[in-house]
Amino acid sequence: MSTSALRGNVVTVSSGTDVLMGTNADGSPVTWLQSNWPFVSWAIFLFGAGWLMASRNDIRAEEPWKKQRWYGWLACVAYCLHQSEEHAYDLRGWRYSFVPTLNLGPLGAMYGELCKEYNSSEDSLGVVSCPLDPKIVLYVNTILIWFGFGGCMVVAQYFGEGRFWFSTYLNWGMAVVNGIGGHIAPALLTSSYNPGVVQSLVMVPFGIWILLGSGRPILCLLNGIVSHAMLAIGVTIVFRLQTDEAVTMFVLMLFVALPVPLGLSSVVYSWDQSNKASKTK
C-alpha cells in the first residue's frame, strides 16, 4: 500500500484507493459495499434523470403536489450525482478522493485531538481514517439520501393526504447546507478543488431558489444544520466513546433522515391548515 501521500498531509491520485485498501478506523476491513456503493448512486442518478425528464410536465401541473413530488425526487437524483463526484470518481478521475480530502482538510482538522490516536497508530499504516472512514461514509450517505430523501417522497405520496409534502423543501435545505458548508466554503478557504464542489456550484443556487419558494427557507436551512450537527455528534460518539460505527450512525442518521423532516412537515401542515381555517371564519 502506498501511504506517502497521506503521511505528507497531501491528497494525491492514490489517496482514496489507499483508504479503500486499508481498514476502517475500528480495524474492520473495508467491504465491497463500502467501496462500491457510489456506483449505485450513479445508477440511481441515470435512472432518476430519465424519469424526471419524462415527467417534467409535472412542474406546470395544476396539482401542487405534483410539482412538490418532482422537486423532491430531483433533490434525491441531484444528490446521487453529488455522491458520484465525491466518492466514485471526481472530475480529475481520482477514485474515492472525498474522504482523504475532508480528513486532511479544515473540517477534519476540527477533530485533530480526537483523531490523533487513530491516524497515528501502527495499525493505520499512515492511512487517515478519522473523522471519516468508508464504513461511516456508507451509512451517512445511504441512510440520509437513499432512505431519507427517497423515503420522505414515498411517505408524502402515499400517506398523510398532503401532510408530508413540505419535507421536499426540508431535504433541499439539507442539500444546500452540505453544498455550502461541506464543499464551497472549504474550496474558498483552501483555494483548491474538493470532490463534490462542482456539482455543489449548480445544486446550491438552484436549491436556494427552491427554498425561497417554500415560504419557510430558514426552517429548511435549520433542518440541514440539524442533520449535519447530528452527523458531527455521531462521529464524536464513535471516536470518543468507541461505540459501534454501524449502529451509531444508522440510528442517528435514520432519525434525522425520516422522523425529523416528516415531523416538521406535519407541524407545518397543521399550522397552515389552522391558518386557513381561521381566515375562513
Number of C-alpha atoms within 10 A of each C-alpha: 12 15 17 17 17 24 15 10 15 13 21 15 14 18 26 23 18 24 27 23 16 23 21 25 26 17 11 10 15 18 14 9 13 18 20 15 17 25 18 16 26 20 15 19 22 14 12 18 17 12 15 16 10 10 12 15 12 18 16 10 11 9 10 13 18 19 16 22 22 20 22 24 22 20 23 28 27 21 27 26 22 26 27 25 27 24 26 25 19 22 16 11 11 20 21 28 28 25 26 28 24 22 25 21 19 17 15 18 15 12 17 16 9 15 22 13 13 22 22 15 11 9 13 19 18 23 30 31 26 27 29 19 24 24 23 24 17 20 22 21 19 21 24 24 25 19 18 25 28 22 18 28 26 16 18 24 18 10 12 12 11 16 21 25 29 28 30 30 30 30 30 30 28 25 27 24 24 20 25 18 15 20 23 21 15 19 18 10 11 11 9 10 17 22 28 25 25 17 20 23 14 12 21 21 14 13 23 19 12 17 23 13 11 17 11 14 19 14 17 28 22 15 24 23 18 16 25 19 13 17 18 14 14 22 22 17 16 21 20 11 9 11 16 13 20 14 11 17 26 19 14 19 24 18 17 22 25 20 13 17 27 25 15 19 23 19 15 19 18 13 12 12 12 11 11 11 10 9 7 6 5
